[in-house]
Amino acid sequence: MEGDRIEEATLANPPVDEISHLALDIGGSLIKMVYFSTEREQPTDKPQKDGRLLNGRLYFLKFETSKINDCLDFISSKQLRCRGVQHYGFPASDKNIIKATGGGAFKFADLFKEKLDISLDKVEEMSSLVSGANFLLKAVPSEAFTYVNGQRNYVKIDHNDLYPYLLVNIGSGVSMIKVDGDGKYERVSGTSVGGGTFWGLGKLLTKCKSFDDLLEMSHQGNNRVIDMLVGDIYGGMDYLKIGLSSTAIASSFGKAISENKELEEYKPEDVARSLLRMISNNIGQIAYLNALRFGLKKIFFGGFFIRGHAYTMDTISVAVDFWSKGEAKAMFLRHEGFLGAVGAFMNYKLVEEFPNSNSLVGDLTDNGIIECRVHVSS
């Protein structure tokens, strides 16, 4: 585990808990899962006038979409679709209905029905991303952080000064969303050059078999072997008149033009590093230009492209810092890849958005679980 990023859970069904309210975000590359697990022995709480509060946890898991049967088998083996729904006020009618968002909620709806007798209640994707981000930024004290010089610096979020902000969600592609409040948002830009591009080109160029292996490979590489730098053009000198150092990239993969080499003669690690640098730089630049376009001071980056990877966060941070001349900072989210799944989870009508600050009783644990309470209507 690098830093404290969230890993895929291997044991997410504690024997002492009752599980209910599973939500999915089924993307082009990954399936993200969030579910709430209540404690069997609930403490005695004072009844609420319109329901009661239940102690429990939010769990987070991910699966590759290409291996969707692994997700289906997990849901079936853990009985996540029906366990606990009749406890503590959850009606049995909910047991075969799961909130789901992302394109896969449409693409795989028949498969879930056929294999598990589950109906996917589809939640609009952009709405889910925004509501998930808003909830996490408000409810989890250490959700947002900057990444500067190899250090995470957690950002205290002022709930009264959260909006407006730019949400940059980097999945297979990239969506940039201007968020003005709860339920108030507009997709203002995006790019098709995202995580799917990194994985797809990386697979073609390096024969790497998985996204995580490709990231690890990039960690071992040197992009300067392949990228043309400003110093390569100016004889090792900076181009100070326009603010470019000798180490700035003038052309991604540019050295491959002048070198008489075949692909096999380059190290896969160097190719992966150059590819990651190119895509991360591009996303950081486009994000800042859109923030500038709308006068937004806060830019939050999410999506499973990042994976808590130090080099990815450093590259995006440097890009935002460079193009803003130090006036803006890139901020990242600890639950970066689960925004849509959390938003779909919040769409359950019996589960309100943690009505007040007293309804959150904990923080993130090491594996990304959130200790919390949910409000169940009578």
N, C-alpha and C positions, 0 to 999 in steps of 0.2 A: 504494500500500500504506500503510495507516494503522498506525503503530507497527511492529510486526514480526509482524502476524498472517499466517496462512498463506493464500496465494492459490492459485487453481486452477493447476496446473502445465500448461505448454504443451509441454514436452519432458521426458518422464519415462521415456525408454527409451534410456539411454546406450549407444552402440554397443559399448563395451568390456565390457559386463556380460552375465551370464546371468540371466534373470528366472525366478522361480519363486514359488509360494505366494502367489496372489492371494486377497484376502478382501474381501467387500463388506458394507456396511450399507445396505440399501435401505429408506429411509423414505418417508413420505407426500409429502415435498417434495423431498428430495435423496437421491442415491446417493453414498455415501462409499466410496472405494476405498483399500486399503492393499496393497502388495506388497513382497516382499523381492527384492533384486537382488544377486547374488554377483559378486565380481570374477573375471574369467576366470583371471588369474594369481594363484592363492592362495599366500600365504607359507607357508613350511614351518613348520608347528606340530608340537609334540610330540603324538603320538596320545593321545587320551583313552581311558581304560579301557573306556568304553561308547560311543565314537563319536569325532567330531571337531568342532572349531569352525571356522566359515566366516565370513570377513569379508564385509561387504556393507552395504547401506543399506535402510531402510524409506522408501518413497515414498508420498505422500498426494495424492489427487485427489478432485474432486467433480463431479457432474453433476446437473442437474435431473431429477427422476423423470419429469416430464411429457415429457422429451426422452430417454427411456431408449435410444432407437436410437443416440443419440450415444455412450452408454456402450458399447453392443454393438459399434458400429463401431470404437471405440477399442481394445477388447479384441481384436477380430479383426485390426485393422491392425498392432498391436504383438505379436500372437501371445502375449499374456500368459498364456493358459490352458495353454500347453504348452512354451514356451521354457525351457530350462535344467533341466527336471525330471529328466532322466536324467544330469545332471552332479552330481558330488560326492555321490553317494549318494541322490539323490531318485529314487524308483522311477517308471517310466513309467506305472504304473497310476494315479498321481495326476493325470495331465495333463488329464483331462476332468471333474475334480471340484473345485469351488470352495466354500470355506466362506463362508456368507452368513447374515446376521442381519437383523432387521427384518421388518415385515409384508410387504414386497415380495419377500422370499425365498420366500414362499408364493404371492403374487399373480402373480409373473412367472416362476415356475419353468418352466412350459411354454414360455415365450418364449425363455428361455436355451437350453433343450433344442432347440427348433426352429431357432433362428437360428445357434447356435454349437456344438451338440451337447455342451453343458455341463450337468452335473447339479449342482444347488445342494445342498450338504450343510448343512442348516439348523442354526444354533446359537441357543440360547435368548437372547432379546434382553436381558433384565435381567442375565443372567449375563455376556453380552458387555460390556455397559456397565461393570459392576463390575470385571471382569478387565482391561479396557482401561485404566480409571482407575488401578487398583492398579499395573499395570505402569509406566505413564507417570510416576506420582508417585514410584515407587521408582527408576526407571532413568534418568530425565532430570533432571539437577540443577536446571535452570531452567524446569521445567514449570509450577509454580504461582506466582501473583503476586497482590498486591492492587493496587487502582487507587484512589488517593487524590489529590485535587487535580490531576488530569491526569497523574499520574506512576505508572508501573509500578514496584512494589517486589517483587523476586523473593523467594520464601519458601524457606528451606532446610528440607527435609522430614526429620524424624527418623524413620527407618524403624522404630524401636522404639516410637514414639509416634504412629504414623499413625492407628491405629484407636482408637475408632470415629469416623466422620465422616459427614456428610450430603452425598450426591451429588445435585445438582439438574441434571438433564439437560433442557435446553430445546430441544426439536425442534418438530414441528408442535404437539404438546401438551407437557406438562411432567410428568416423573416425579421423585419425591423418594425417594431410596433410602438407608436407614440401612445403612452398611457396617461390619461388625464384624471383618472379616478376609478372607483369601483364600477365596473361595467361601462366605462367610458374609454374607448381606445380606437385607434385607426392604424391599419397597416400602411405605413408610408413608403416602404421600400423593401428591397430584398435582393438576393443574388442566388443564382443556381450553383455558384461555386462554393460548396460547403463541405460537410463531413462526408457526404456520398462521393464527392469529387476526390477527396483525399484517399478514401478507401478504394474507390474504383481505379483511379490512376495508379495508386500504390500497388494494387494487386497486379495490374498489367505490367508495371515497370520493375517490380521487385519479386513477384511470385509469392508475396506474403499471403498467408492464409486467413488472418484475422486483423481487425482494426487495432486491437490492443498490441498484437505482435508488431504491427506497422509503427505504432507509437513508440514502442520500446526500441525498435530498430532505428528510428529517427534520433533517439537519445544518444546513440552511439556514433552518429554520423557527423560530417563536416560539410555544410552547405557551400563553403567557399571554394571547394573543389569544382563545383558545377555552376554556381551563381557568378555572374559578372559583377564585380564591385566597382564603385567609383574610382578606387585606387588602381584598379586594373586598366582603366581608361586614361587616368591622369598620372601614370607613372608612380603610383604609390602615394600621391598627394591628395589632400582634401580639396573639395571644391567649395571653399568657404564663402564665396560671393553669393551662392544660393543656399548656403547652410547645410551642405552635404559633407559628411565625413568620408574619409577614404574607405571605411568599412561598410558604408551604406550600399545596399543592393541596387545596382543600376539596371540589371536585367536578370530576372529569375531564369535559371538554366542557360544563361547567355554564353557561358564558356563552351558549352557543347557545340556551338556553331563553328568556332575556330579550331577546335581540337579534332584531330583525325582519329576519333575513337568510336567504337560501337558500344551499345548499351551494356553488353556483357563485361566491358572493360572498366565500368564504373562500379564502385562498391554500392550494393543496395542500401546500406546505411546512409551514404551521402545523398543518394537520390531521395530517400524518404525524408531526410532533413530539409533538403531544398524544397520539396513539395509542401511540407508542413509550414515552412517559413513563408512560401509564396501565398498560400491560402489564408494563413492567419494574418499576414500583413494586409492583404486585400480586404478582409472582413473588418479589421480595425480601422482602416482608412475610410471605407464606405460608412461605417457606423458613425465615426466622428463627423463626417460631412453631412450626414442626415441630422445629427444632433445640432450642428451649426445651423442647418437650414431652418430648424424649428425653434432655435434658441433654447435647447435643452441642456441643462448642466449635469444631469446624472445619466450615465449609460451603464446598464446592467447586462452582462453577457451570461446566457444560459445555453443549455443543450448539451447532448452527450458527445459532441465533437471535442469538447474541452477536456473532459475526463480528469480534471484536477491536475493535468499534465503541466509541469513547470515550464517547459519550453514554449508550449502553446500560449499559456497565460502571459509569459514574459514578452513574446512577440506581439500579441495583441496590445499589451500595455504600452510597449515602446511605440507602436504605430499610433495609438491615440495620443500619447504624449508628444510625439514628433509633429503630427499634423495640427494639434491644438496649440503648439508652442508652449506646452506645459500647463495650459489652463484647464484641461480636462483630465480625468483619471478613469481608466477602465475599472469597473467593479464586477466581481464574479460572485456566483451563488453556490453555496455548498450542496444544495439539492438541484444542481444545474440541469440535469437531464430529466427531472421528474415534474417539471412545472405543469405540463399538460395533464399528467395523471393526477396530480394533486387537485388541479382545477376540476377535473371530472369527478373526483371524490367529493369535492365541496358542493357538487350539483345535487347530491342526494337531499331530498327535501326534509328528511327526518334529521339530518345533520346540519346544523347551522354553522356559520363561519365563526365559531368560538366567540360567542356574543360579547365578551369583554376580557380585559387582561387577566382577570382572575381565573379564566377558564383554561389558561395554559399553565401547567404546573411544572414544566421541565424544559430542558434544552436538548440539543442533539447529544446522543451518545456516540461512541467511537465508530459504530457501524451505520450511522445515519438515522437511527430510530428516533422519533420524536415522542417524548412523554407528554400526554395531553389529556384533556377532557373534551367530550363532545356533548352537545345539548340535544336531547331527544324529546321531541314534542309529545304531549300526552295524546 
